[in-house]
């Protein structure tokens, strides 16, 4: 049970980190083509 919780937290933080890195380096082309749909 503890391992599952720790693993889920690590994966969640990793996903947020990956999206933040991709956004900061402008590697998300959909932001240019469909910005409204991305934010929703």
mmCIF entry with sequence, helices, sheets and N, C-alpha, C, O atoms, coordinates in Angstrom:
data_MODEL
# 
_entry.id   MODEL 
# 
_entity.id                         1 
_entity.type                       polymer 
_entity.pdbx_number_of_molecules   1 
# 
_entity_poly.entity_id                      1 
_entity_poly.type                           'polypeptide(L)' 
_entity_poly.nstd_linkage                   no 
_entity_poly.nstd_monomer                   no 
_entity_poly.pdbx_seq_one_letter_code       
;(UNK)(UNK)(UNK)(UNK)(UNK)(UNK)(UNK)(UNK)(UNK)(UNK)(UNK)(UNK)(UNK)(UNK)(UNK)(UNK)
(UNK)(UNK)(UNK)(UNK)(UNK)(UNK)(UNK)(UNK)(UNK)(UNK)(UNK)(UNK)(UNK)(UNK)(UNK)(UNK)
(UNK)(UNK)(UNK)(UNK)(UNK)(UNK)(UNK)(UNK)
;
_entity_poly.pdbx_seq_one_letter_code_can   XXXXXXXXXXXXXXXXXXXXXXXXXXXXXXXXXXXXXXXX 
_entity_poly.pdbx_strand_id                 A 
# 
loop_
_entity_poly_seq.entity_id 
_entity_poly_seq.num 
_entity_poly_seq.mon_id 
_entity_poly_seq.hetero 
1 1  UNK n 
1 2  UNK n 
1 3  UNK n 
1 4  UNK n 
1 5  UNK n 
1 6  UNK n 
1 7  UNK n 
1 8  UNK n 
1 9  UNK n 
1 10 UNK n 
1 11 UNK n 
1 12 UNK n 
1 13 UNK n 
1 14 UNK n 
1 15 UNK n 
1 16 UNK n 
1 17 UNK n 
1 18 UNK n 
1 19 UNK n 
1 20 UNK n 
1 21 UNK n 
1 22 UNK n 
1 23 UNK n 
1 24 UNK n 
1 25 UNK n 
1 26 UNK n 
1 27 UNK n 
1 28 UNK n 
1 29 UNK n 
1 30 UNK n 
1 31 UNK n 
1 32 UNK n 
1 33 UNK n 
1 34 UNK n 
1 35 UNK n 
1 36 UNK n 
1 37 UNK n 
1 38 UNK n 
1 39 UNK n 
1 40 UNK n 
# 
_struct_asym.id          A 
_struct_asym.entity_id   1 
# 
loop_
_struct_conf.conf_type_id 
_struct_conf.id 
_struct_conf.pdbx_PDB_helix_id 
_struct_conf.beg_label_comp_id 
_struct_conf.beg_label_asym_id 
_struct_conf.beg_label_seq_id 
_struct_conf.pdbx_beg_PDB_ins_code 
_struct_conf.end_label_comp_id 
_struct_conf.end_label_asym_id 
_struct_conf.end_label_seq_id 
_struct_conf.pdbx_end_PDB_ins_code 
_struct_conf.beg_auth_comp_id 
_struct_conf.beg_auth_asym_id 
_struct_conf.beg_auth_seq_id 
_struct_conf.end_auth_comp_id 
_struct_conf.end_auth_asym_id 
_struct_conf.end_auth_seq_id 
_struct_conf.pdbx_PDB_helix_class 
_struct_conf.details 
_struct_conf.pdbx_PDB_helix_length 
HELX_P HELX_P1 AA1 UNK A 2  ? UNK A 24 ? UNK A 2  UNK A 24 1 ? 23 
HELX_P HELX_P2 AA2 UNK A 30 ? UNK A 33 ? UNK A 30 UNK A 33 1 ? 4  
HELX_P HELX_P3 AA3 UNK A 35 ? UNK A 39 ? UNK A 35 UNK A 39 1 ? 5  
# 
_struct_conf_type.id          HELX_P 
_struct_conf_type.criteria    ? 
_struct_conf_type.reference   ? 
# 
loop_
_atom_site.group_PDB 
_atom_site.id 
_atom_site.type_symbol 
_atom_site.label_atom_id 
_atom_site.label_alt_id 
_atom_site.label_comp_id 
_atom_site.label_asym_id 
_atom_site.label_entity_id 
_atom_site.label_seq_id 
_atom_site.pdbx_PDB_ins_code 
_atom_site.Cartn_x 
_atom_site.Cartn_y 
_atom_site.Cartn_z 
_atom_site.occupancy 
_atom_site.B_iso_or_equiv 
_atom_site.pdbx_formal_charge 
_atom_site.auth_seq_id 
_atom_site.auth_comp_id 
_atom_site.auth_asym_id 
_atom_site.auth_atom_id 
_atom_site.pdbx_PDB_model_num 
ATOM 1   N N  . UNK A 1 1  ? 0.826   -1.188 0.000   1.00 0.00 ? 1  UNK A N  1 
ATOM 2   C CA . UNK A 1 1  ? 0.000   0.000  0.000   1.00 0.00 ? 1  UNK A CA 1 
ATOM 3   C C  . UNK A 1 1  ? 0.873   1.255  0.000   1.00 0.00 ? 1  UNK A C  1 
ATOM 4   O O  . UNK A 1 1  ? 0.613   2.190  -0.758  1.00 0.00 ? 1  UNK A O  1 
ATOM 5   N N  . UNK A 1 2  ? 1.887   1.281  0.829   1.00 0.00 ? 2  UNK A N  1 
ATOM 6   C CA . UNK A 1 2  ? 2.778   2.440  0.885   1.00 0.00 ? 2  UNK A CA 1 
ATOM 7   C C  . UNK A 1 2  ? 3.556   2.599  -0.419  1.00 0.00 ? 2  UNK A C  1 
ATOM 8   O O  . UNK A 1 2  ? 3.743   3.712  -0.911  1.00 0.00 ? 2  UNK A O  1 
ATOM 9   N N  . UNK A 1 3  ? 4.005   1.474  -0.971  1.00 0.00 ? 3  UNK A N  1 
ATOM 10  C CA . UNK A 1 3  ? 4.735   1.525  -2.238  1.00 0.00 ? 3  UNK A CA 1 
ATOM 11  C C  . UNK A 1 3  ? 3.865   2.103  -3.332  1.00 0.00 ? 3  UNK A C  1 
ATOM 12  O O  . UNK A 1 3  ? 4.343   2.900  -4.140  1.00 0.00 ? 3  UNK A O  1 
ATOM 13  N N  . UNK A 1 4  ? 2.598   1.721  -3.379  1.00 0.00 ? 4  UNK A N  1 
ATOM 14  C CA . UNK A 1 4  ? 1.684   2.231  -4.404  1.00 0.00 ? 4  UNK A CA 1 
ATOM 15  C C  . UNK A 1 4  ? 1.502   3.733  -4.286  1.00 0.00 ? 4  UNK A C  1 
ATOM 16  O O  . UNK A 1 4  ? 1.482   4.441  -5.293  1.00 0.00 ? 4  UNK A O  1 
ATOM 17  N N  . UNK A 1 5  ? 1.371   4.220  -3.065  1.00 0.00 ? 5  UNK A N  1 
ATOM 18  C CA . UNK A 1 5  ? 1.186   5.660  -2.848  1.00 0.00 ? 5  UNK A CA 1 
ATOM 19  C C  . UNK A 1 5  ? 2.435   6.439  -3.255  1.00 0.00 ? 5  UNK A C  1 
ATOM 20  O O  . UNK A 1 5  ? 2.340   7.472  -3.917  1.00 0.00 ? 5  UNK A O  1 
ATOM 21  N N  . UNK A 1 6  ? 3.587   5.945  -2.863  1.00 0.00 ? 6  UNK A N  1 
ATOM 22  C CA . UNK A 1 6  ? 4.839   6.624  -3.210  1.00 0.00 ? 6  UNK A CA 1 
ATOM 23  C C  . UNK A 1 6  ? 5.048   6.606  -4.718  1.00 0.00 ? 6  UNK A C  1 
ATOM 24  O O  . UNK A 1 6  ? 5.457   7.609  -5.302  1.00 0.00 ? 6  UNK A O  1 
ATOM 25  N N  . UNK A 1 7  ? 4.773   5.486  -5.340  1.00 0.00 ? 7  UNK A N  1 
ATOM 26  C CA . UNK A 1 7  ? 4.926   5.368  -6.786  1.00 0.00 ? 7  UNK A CA 1 
ATOM 27  C C  . UNK A 1 7  ? 3.994   6.343  -7.501  1.00 0.00 ? 7  UNK A C  1 
ATOM 28  O O  . UNK A 1 7  ? 4.408   7.013  -8.447  1.00 0.00 ? 7  UNK A O  1 
ATOM 29  N N  . UNK A 1 8  ? 2.738   6.428  -7.057  1.00 0.00 ? 8  UNK A N  1 
ATOM 30  C CA . UNK A 1 8  ? 1.773   7.336  -7.687  1.00 0.00 ? 8  UNK A CA 1 
ATOM 31  C C  . UNK A 1 8  ? 2.214   8.792  -7.537  1.00 0.00 ? 8  UNK A C  1 
ATOM 32  O O  . UNK A 1 8  ? 2.059   9.579  -8.470  1.00 0.00 ? 8  UNK A O  1 
ATOM 33  N N  . UNK A 1 9  ? 2.752   9.153  -6.399  1.00 0.00 ? 9  UNK A N  1 
ATOM 34  C CA . UNK A 1 9  ? 3.231   10.524 -6.191  1.00 0.00 ? 9  UNK A CA 1 
ATOM 35  C C  . UNK A 1 9  ? 4.419   10.821 -7.097  1.00 0.00 ? 9  UNK A C  1 
ATOM 36  O O  . UNK A 1 9  ? 4.497   11.896 -7.693  1.00 0.00 ? 9  UNK A O  1 
ATOM 37  N N  . UNK A 1 10 ? 5.335   9.876  -7.198  1.00 0.00 ? 10 UNK A N  1 
ATOM 38  C CA . UNK A 1 10 ? 6.513   10.068 -8.058  1.00 0.00 ? 10 UNK A CA 1 
ATOM 39  C C  . UNK A 1 10 ? 6.095   10.210 -9.520  1.00 0.00 ? 10 UNK A C  1 
ATOM 40  O O  . UNK A 1 10 ? 6.607   11.075 -10.230 1.00 0.00 ? 10 UNK A O  1 
ATOM 41  N N  . UNK A 1 11 ? 5.180   9.374  -9.966  1.00 0.00 ? 11 UNK A N  1 
ATOM 42  C CA . UNK A 1 11 ? 4.711   9.451  -11.350 1.00 0.00 ? 11 UNK A CA 1 
ATOM 43  C C  . UNK A 1 11 ? 3.994   10.777 -11.597 1.00 0.00 ? 11 UNK A C  1 
ATOM 44  O O  . UNK A 1 11 ? 4.197   11.405 -12.636 1.00 0.00 ? 11 UNK A O  1 
ATOM 45  N N  . UNK A 1 12 ? 3.163   11.205 -10.654 1.00 0.00 ? 12 UNK A N  1 
ATOM 46  C CA . UNK A 1 12 ? 2.451   12.480 -10.806 1.00 0.00 ? 12 UNK A CA 1 
ATOM 47  C C  . UNK A 1 12 ? 3.394   13.664 -10.874 1.00 0.00 ? 12 UNK A C  1 
ATOM 48  O O  . UNK A 1 12 ? 3.226   14.548 -11.713 1.00 0.00 ? 12 UNK A O  1 
ATOM 49  N N  . UNK A 1 13 ? 4.379   13.686 -10.002 1.00 0.00 ? 13 UNK A N  1 
ATOM 50  C CA . UNK A 1 13 ? 5.361   14.774 -10.017 1.00 0.00 ? 13 UNK A CA 1 
ATOM 51  C C  . UNK A 1 13 ? 6.172   14.732 -11.314 1.00 0.00 ? 13 UNK A C  1 
ATOM 52  O O  . UNK A 1 13 ? 6.499   15.774 -11.880 1.00 0.00 ? 13 UNK A O  1 
ATOM 53  N N  . UNK A 1 14 ? 6.492   13.530 -11.776 1.00 0.00 ? 14 UNK A N  1 
ATOM 54  C CA . UNK A 1 14 ? 7.225   13.397 -13.035 1.00 0.00 ? 14 UNK A CA 1 
ATOM 55  C C  . UNK A 1 14 ? 6.434   13.901 -14.227 1.00 0.00 ? 14 UNK A C  1 
ATOM 56  O O  . UNK A 1 14 ? 6.991   14.531 -15.126 1.00 0.00 ? 14 UNK A O  1 
ATOM 57  N N  . UNK A 1 15 ? 5.140   13.626 -14.236 1.00 0.00 ? 15 UNK A N  1 
ATOM 58  C CA . UNK A 1 15 ? 4.299   14.110 -15.338 1.00 0.00 ? 15 UNK A CA 1 
ATOM 59  C C  . UNK A 1 15 ? 4.210   15.637 -15.338 1.00 0.00 ? 15 UNK A C  1 
ATOM 60  O O  . UNK A 1 15 ? 4.296   16.271 -16.389 1.00 0.00 ? 15 UNK A O  1 
ATOM 61  N N  . UNK A 1 16 ? 4.038   16.211 -14.165 1.00 0.00 ? 16 UNK A N  1 
ATOM 62  C CA . UNK A 1 16 ? 3.996   17.674 -14.075 1.00 0.00 ? 16 UNK A CA 1 
ATOM 63  C C  . UNK A 1 16 ? 5.335   18.269 -14.507 1.00 0.00 ? 16 UNK A C  1 
ATOM 64  O O  . UNK A 1 16 ? 5.372   19.286 -15.199 1.00 0.00 ? 16 UNK A O  1 
ATOM 65  N N  . UNK A 1 17 ? 6.423   17.638 -14.101 1.00 0.00 ? 17 UNK A N  1 
ATOM 66  C CA . UNK A 1 17 ? 7.748   18.103 -14.506 1.00 0.00 ? 17 UNK A CA 1 
ATOM 67  C C  . UNK A 1 17 ? 7.952   18.018 -16.008 1.00 0.00 ? 17 UNK A C  1 
ATOM 68  O O  . UNK A 1 17 ? 8.517   18.928 -16.614 1.00 0.00 ? 17 UNK A O  1 
ATOM 69  N N  . UNK A 1 18 ? 7.495   16.933 -16.608 1.00 0.00 ? 18 UNK A N  1 
ATOM 70  C CA . UNK A 1 18 ? 7.649   16.769 -18.059 1.00 0.00 ? 18 UNK A CA 1 
ATOM 71  C C  . UNK A 1 18 ? 6.850   17.820 -18.820 1.00 0.00 ? 18 UNK A C  1 
ATOM 72  O O  . UNK A 1 18 ? 7.355   18.403 -19.779 1.00 0.00 ? 18 UNK A O  1 
ATOM 73  N N  . UNK A 1 19 ? 5.612   18.068 -18.408 1.00 0.00 ? 19 UNK A N  1 
ATOM 74  C CA . UNK A 1 19 ? 4.785   19.091 -19.060 1.00 0.00 ? 19 UNK A CA 1 
ATOM 75  C C  . UNK A 1 19 ? 5.390   20.474 -18.877 1.00 0.00 ? 19 UNK A C  1 
ATOM 76  O O  . UNK A 1 19 ? 5.393   21.278 -19.809 1.00 0.00 ? 19 UNK A O  1 
ATOM 77  N N  . UNK A 1 20 ? 5.903   20.759 -17.681 1.00 0.00 ? 20 UNK A N  1 
ATOM 78  C CA . UNK A 1 20 ? 6.529   22.054 -17.426 1.00 0.00 ? 20 UNK A CA 1 
ATOM 79  C C  . UNK A 1 20 ? 7.755   22.245 -18.306 1.00 0.00 ? 20 UNK A C  1 
ATOM 80  O O  . UNK A 1 20 ? 7.951   23.318 -18.876 1.00 0.00 ? 20 UNK A O  1 
ATOM 81  N N  . UNK A 1 21 ? 8.579   21.213 -18.419 1.00 0.00 ? 21 UNK A N  1 
ATOM 82  C CA . UNK A 1 21 ? 9.771   21.286 -19.265 1.00 0.00 ? 21 UNK A CA 1 
ATOM 83  C C  . UNK A 1 21 ? 9.393   21.471 -20.726 1.00 0.00 ? 21 UNK A C  1 
ATOM 84  O O  . UNK A 1 21 ? 9.992   22.288 -21.426 1.00 0.00 ? 21 UNK A O  1 
ATOM 85  N N  . UNK A 1 22 ? 8.396   20.713 -21.191 1.00 0.00 ? 22 UNK A N  1 
ATOM 86  C CA . UNK A 1 22 ? 7.964   20.835 -22.584 1.00 0.00 ? 22 UNK A CA 1 
ATOM 87  C C  . UNK A 1 22 ? 7.386   22.218 -22.867 1.00 0.00 ? 22 UNK A C  1 
ATOM 88  O O  . UNK A 1 22 ? 7.635   22.792 -23.927 1.00 0.00 ? 22 UNK A O  1 
ATOM 89  N N  . UNK A 1 23 ? 6.621   22.748 -21.929 1.00 0.00 ? 23 UNK A N  1 
ATOM 90  C CA . UNK A 1 23 ? 6.047   24.076 -22.098 1.00 0.00 ? 23 UNK A CA 1 
ATOM 91  C C  . UNK A 1 23 ? 7.140   25.139 -22.104 1.00 0.00 ? 23 UNK A C  1 
ATOM 92  O O  . UNK A 1 23 ? 7.099   26.062 -22.917 1.00 0.00 ? 23 UNK A O  1 
ATOM 93  N N  . UNK A 1 24 ? 8.114   25.019 -21.207 1.00 0.00 ? 24 UNK A N  1 
ATOM 94  C CA . UNK A 1 24 ? 9.186   26.017 -21.104 1.00 0.00 ? 24 UNK A CA 1 
ATOM 95  C C  . UNK A 1 24 ? 10.072  26.031 -22.343 1.00 0.00 ? 24 UNK A C  1 
ATOM 96  O O  . UNK A 1 24 ? 10.574  27.087 -22.729 1.00 0.00 ? 24 UNK A O  1 
ATOM 97  N N  . UNK A 1 25 ? 10.274  24.872 -22.972 1.00 0.00 ? 25 UNK A N  1 
ATOM 98  C CA . UNK A 1 25 ? 11.121  24.805 -24.161 1.00 0.00 ? 25 UNK A CA 1 
ATOM 99  C C  . UNK A 1 25 ? 10.321  24.901 -25.450 1.00 0.00 ? 25 UNK A C  1 
ATOM 100 O O  . UNK A 1 25 ? 10.856  24.683 -26.537 1.00 0.00 ? 25 UNK A O  1 
ATOM 101 N N  . UNK A 1 26 ? 9.022   25.232 -25.326 1.00 0.00 ? 26 UNK A N  1 
ATOM 102 C CA . UNK A 1 26 ? 8.129   25.443 -26.483 1.00 0.00 ? 26 UNK A CA 1 
ATOM 103 C C  . UNK A 1 26 ? 8.090   24.236 -27.411 1.00 0.00 ? 26 UNK A C  1 
ATOM 104 O O  . UNK A 1 26 ? 8.181   24.383 -28.630 1.00 0.00 ? 26 UNK A O  1 
ATOM 105 N N  . UNK A 1 27 ? 7.957   23.048 -26.840 1.00 0.00 ? 27 UNK A N  1 
ATOM 106 C CA . UNK A 1 27 ? 7.892   21.822 -27.619 1.00 0.00 ? 27 UNK A CA 1 
ATOM 107 C C  . UNK A 1 27 ? 6.463   21.287 -27.745 1.00 0.00 ? 27 UNK A C  1 
ATOM 108 O O  . UNK A 1 27 ? 6.263   20.119 -28.078 1.00 0.00 ? 27 UNK A O  1 
ATOM 109 N N  . UNK A 1 28 ? 5.479   22.134 -27.480 1.00 0.00 ? 28 UNK A N  1 
ATOM 110 C CA . UNK A 1 28 ? 4.086   21.719 -27.603 1.00 0.00 ? 28 UNK A CA 1 
ATOM 111 C C  . UNK A 1 28 ? 3.485   22.500 -28.775 1.00 0.00 ? 28 UNK A C  1 
ATOM 112 O O  . UNK A 1 28 ? 3.011   23.620 -28.582 1.00 0.00 ? 28 UNK A O  1 
ATOM 113 N N  . UNK A 1 29 ? 3.495   21.935 -29.983 1.00 0.00 ? 29 UNK A N  1 
ATOM 114 C CA . UNK A 1 29 ? 3.053   22.694 -31.157 1.00 0.00 ? 29 UNK A CA 1 
ATOM 115 C C  . UNK A 1 29 ? 1.565   23.050 -31.132 1.00 0.00 ? 29 UNK A C  1 
ATOM 116 O O  . UNK A 1 29 ? 1.150   24.001 -31.795 1.00 0.00 ? 29 UNK A O  1 
ATOM 117 N N  . UNK A 1 30 ? 0.763   22.305 -30.380 1.00 0.00 ? 30 UNK A N  1 
ATOM 118 C CA . UNK A 1 30 ? -0.661  22.588 -30.335 1.00 0.00 ? 30 UNK A CA 1 
ATOM 119 C C  . UNK A 1 30 ? -0.974  23.932 -29.682 1.00 0.00 ? 30 UNK A C  1 
ATOM 120 O O  . UNK A 1 30 ? -2.046  24.494 -29.905 1.00 0.00 ? 30 UNK A O  1 
ATOM 121 N N  . UNK A 1 31 ? -0.048  24.448 -28.880 1.00 0.00 ? 31 UNK A N  1 
ATOM 122 C CA . UNK A 1 31 ? -0.273  25.751 -28.255 1.00 0.00 ? 31 UNK A CA 1 
ATOM 123 C C  . UNK A 1 31 ? -0.378  26.835 -29.327 1.00 0.00 ? 31 UNK A C  1 
ATOM 124 O O  . UNK A 1 31 ? -1.114  27.807 -29.154 1.00 0.00 ? 31 UNK A O  1 
ATOM 125 N N  . UNK A 1 32 ? 0.346   26.678 -30.421 1.00 0.00 ? 32 UNK A N  1 
ATOM 126 C CA . UNK A 1 32 ? 0.278   27.643 -31.513 1.00 0.00 ? 32 UNK A CA 1 
ATOM 127 C C  . UNK A 1 32 ? -0.942  27.408 -32.400 1.00 0.00 ? 32 UNK A C  1 
ATOM 128 O O  . UNK A 1 32 ? -1.573  28.363 -32.855 1.00 0.00 ? 32 UNK A O  1 
ATOM 129 N N  . UNK A 1 33 ? -1.274  26.152 -32.645 1.00 0.00 ? 33 UNK A N  1 
ATOM 130 C CA . UNK A 1 33 ? -2.348  25.859 -33.589 1.00 0.00 ? 33 UNK A CA 1 
ATOM 131 C C  . UNK A 1 33 ? -3.733  25.899 -32.953 1.00 0.00 ? 33 UNK A C  1 
ATOM 132 O O  . UNK A 1 33 ? -4.684  26.339 -33.600 1.00 0.00 ? 33 UNK A O  1 
ATOM 133 N N  . UNK A 1 34 ? -3.876  25.456 -31.717 1.00 0.00 ? 34 UNK A N  1 
ATOM 134 C CA . UNK A 1 34 ? -5.175  25.437 -31.055 1.00 0.00 ? 34 UNK A CA 1 
ATOM 135 C C  . UNK A 1 34 ? -5.037  25.811 -29.580 1.00 0.00 ? 34 UNK A C  1 
ATOM 136 O O  . UNK A 1 34 ? -5.213  24.959 -28.709 1.00 0.00 ? 34 UNK A O  1 
ATOM 137 N N  . UNK A 1 35 ? -4.727  27.064 -29.294 1.00 0.00 ? 35 UNK A N  1 
ATOM 138 C CA . UNK A 1 35 ? -4.448  27.448 -27.896 1.00 0.00 ? 35 UNK A CA 1 
ATOM 139 C C  . UNK A 1 35 ? -5.660  27.341 -26.961 1.00 0.00 ? 35 UNK A C  1 
ATOM 140 O O  . UNK A 1 35 ? -5.507  26.993 -25.790 1.00 0.00 ? 35 UNK A O  1 
ATOM 141 N N  . UNK A 1 36 ? -6.841  27.632 -27.463 1.00 0.00 ? 36 UNK A N  1 
ATOM 142 C CA . UNK A 1 36 ? -8.018  27.595 -26.589 1.00 0.00 ? 36 UNK A CA 1 
ATOM 143 C C  . UNK A 1 36 ? -8.324  26.163 -26.144 1.00 0.00 ? 36 UNK A C  1 
ATOM 144 O O  . UNK A 1 36 ? -8.629  25.927 -24.975 1.00 0.00 ? 36 UNK A O  1 
ATOM 145 N N  . UNK A 1 37 ? -8.244  25.209 -27.077 1.00 0.00 ? 37 UNK A N  1 
ATOM 146 C CA . UNK A 1 37 ? -8.533  23.813 -26.724 1.00 0.00 ? 37 UNK A CA 1 
ATOM 147 C C  . UNK A 1 37 ? -7.499  23.256 -25.737 1.00 0.00 ? 37 UNK A C  1 
ATOM 148 O O  . UNK A 1 37 ? -7.834  22.442 -24.876 1.00 0.00 ? 37 UNK A O  1 
ATOM 149 N N  . UNK A 1 38 ? -6.253  23.694 -25.865 1.00 0.00 ? 38 UNK A N  1 
ATOM 150 C CA . UNK A 1 38 ? -5.212  23.223 -24.945 1.00 0.00 ? 38 UNK A CA 1 
ATOM 151 C C  . UNK A 1 38 ? -5.495  23.694 -23.527 1.00 0.00 ? 38 UNK A C  1 
ATOM 152 O O  . UNK A 1 38 ? -5.361  22.918 -22.580 1.00 0.00 ? 38 UNK A O  1 
ATOM 153 N N  . UNK A 1 39 ? -5.885  24.954 -23.366 1.00 0.00 ? 39 UNK A N  1 
ATOM 154 C CA . UNK A 1 39 ? -6.106  25.481 -22.016 1.00 0.00 ? 39 UNK A CA 1 
ATOM 155 C C  . UNK A 1 39 ? -7.343  24.885 -21.372 1.00 0.00 ? 39 UNK A C  1 
ATOM 156 O O  . UNK A 1 39 ? -7.401  24.784 -20.147 1.00 0.00 ? 39 UNK A O  1 
ATOM 157 N N  . UNK A 1 40 ? -8.342  24.484 -22.164 1.00 0.00 ? 40 UNK A N  1 
ATOM 158 C CA . UNK A 1 40 ? -9.519  23.829 -21.582 1.00 0.00 ? 40 UNK A CA 1 
ATOM 159 C C  . UNK A 1 40 ? -9.232  22.374 -21.330 1.00 0.00 ? 40 UNK A C  1 
ATOM 160 O O  . UNK A 1 40 ? -10.099 21.649 -20.843 1.00 0.00 ? 40 UNK A O  1 
# 
